[in-house]
Amino acid sequence: MVSYYASSSEPAQVRGKTVYIQYSNRHEIVNNKSPGDVPGNVLLVTIEGVEAGDVSIDVIHLVFSAFGFVHKIATFEKAAGFQALIQFTDADTASSARNALDGRSIPRYLLPAHVGSCHLRISYSAHTDLNIKFQSHRSRDYTNPYLPVNPTAIEGVMQPTVGPDGKKKEPESNVLLASIENMQYAVTVDVLHTVFSAFGTVQKIAIFEKNGGTQALIQYPDVATAAVAKEALEGHCIYDGGYCKLHLSYSRHTDLNVKAYSDKSRDYTIQDPSLLAAQQIPAVSAAPTHWQNHQAAQMYPRSDYAAAAVPGQGPSWNSSAQGSTPPFVSAAGNFPSQSYQASSVPAYATAPTPAGSSPMSQYSMPMTQPGSS
């Protein structure tokens, strides 16, 4: 053991660097491993040197099932490239596959002609059970034969094809992905519907933000209509002056799951809920000119008053005056601003209005305390 002594005025230095020493809260030194090094039953595989679609999910299953039963596979694209999650029964089987295939290449005869060699970079995933919603060319669940099949899983659909010039053709779809550049004006769902419906019936639209730009998905009933719209609108601008330029490609989606009516999405196959509600409610007639409560009409034939026989008391109802006496008869001279003519009906008995009181107080009846004279 080598001891090193340093005075408090001269801190320790190692290779010209000052060393500061303090106590740690740990009682034991542990060699931590990254999540990719912790064994698990799910492998994260990065396939280098290929693009999405160059290596089919069936090829991946063929390679990895040589080491044990493969439960599920999910493929996707990330910044690291084309990747796949492969779920085995247990961690031991996954470890055997990782030790045997990490750094190796998929056999050449299993790859398309335009692909050279591809290398597998394999680590462990933190997942333990993959959530596969349907069988498709991007995901498979080999433990559930009753799982729904996505139309893109059908042989030949959405698979890369090579054109006469030897270049890979983009797989067609009934859904277009539109990237909008030079956004000087607002592009709403209604604007996109106006533009794209010129080439056929637009079923659904969804607008979203991605990588700092605005994109949209437009769904047509069939691939042929989408192809016509793509060819006609690619590179064109929605507004004059080069604003809101469209760049179109085919989406891997076939049926968008969007809200029927919102600011960012629209499903034109579903009628407006407000219109449906209006159809279910019977037609409302025009507003009546008088109350329809006949019982109330019998109790209160009109708002006509007859003067009370005793001054100072409230007026009584005069049902015989219905239809003959004008409503709200005013006493002569009490309300000069009114246009009513003077009537022979005597005015209410009123008391002098105290200074500063409310105008309505002059119609209040005098109250007598019990026991007072």
Buried (B, 14 or more C-beta within 10 A) or exposed (E): EEEEEEEEEEEEEEEEEEEEEEEEEEEEEEEEEEEBEEEBBBBBBBBEBBBBBBBBBEBBBBBBBEBBEBBBBBBEEEEEBBBBBBBBEEBEBBBBBBEEBBEEBBEEEBBBEEBEEBBBBBBBBEBEEBEBEBBBBBBBBBEEEEBEEBEBBEEEBBEBEEEEEEEBEEBBBBBBBBBBEEEEEEBBBEBBBEBBBEBBEBBBBBBEEEEEEBBBBBBBEEBEBBBEBBEEBBEEBBBEEEBBBBBBEBBBBBEBEBEBBEEBBBBBEBEEEEEEEEEEEEEEEEEEEEEEEEEEEEEEBBEBBBBBEEEEEEBEEBEEBEEEBEEEBBBBEEEEEEEEEEBEBEEBEBEEBEEEEEEEEBEEEEEEEEEEE
